[in-house]
């Protein structure tokens, strides 16, 4: 166990032994009082500082951490969610979508919070899904389909 070198240690017989203080350490008091450094300008005991400043700095630290959390994590996520809701409100028939389950389809009918999508063009298979289950609205590929059909015709 670590004990400061100016403390008195009791020997097993009960008598007090004193350790030799190192250089720069306060000398033990001759009458058993508080140790001094030998400098008469320092007072032996100073009153404790109030801890009010620590509370304010802690609050500022937590406030700064919350601000950084909001700026880098919560703010952009909220903007993405608003953009997604705006795109869903502009959804119309013949838009191609991908659901949260990874199913691709074309919007056939809109009924409030429900959407009917066609997932198989050949068989005409449709699914009725919730509007909130749409993950992305795929960009229209009108130019690329025309180029493919022109290439097949040649």
Secondary structure, 3 states (H helix, E strand, C coil): CCCCCCCEEECCCCCEEECCCCCCCCECCCCCCCCECCCCCCCCCCCCCCCHHHHHHHHHHHHHHHHHHHHHHHHHHHHHHHHHHHHHHCCCCCCEEEECCCCEEEEEEEECCEEEEEEECCCCEEEEEEHHHEEEECCCCHHHHHHHHHHHHC
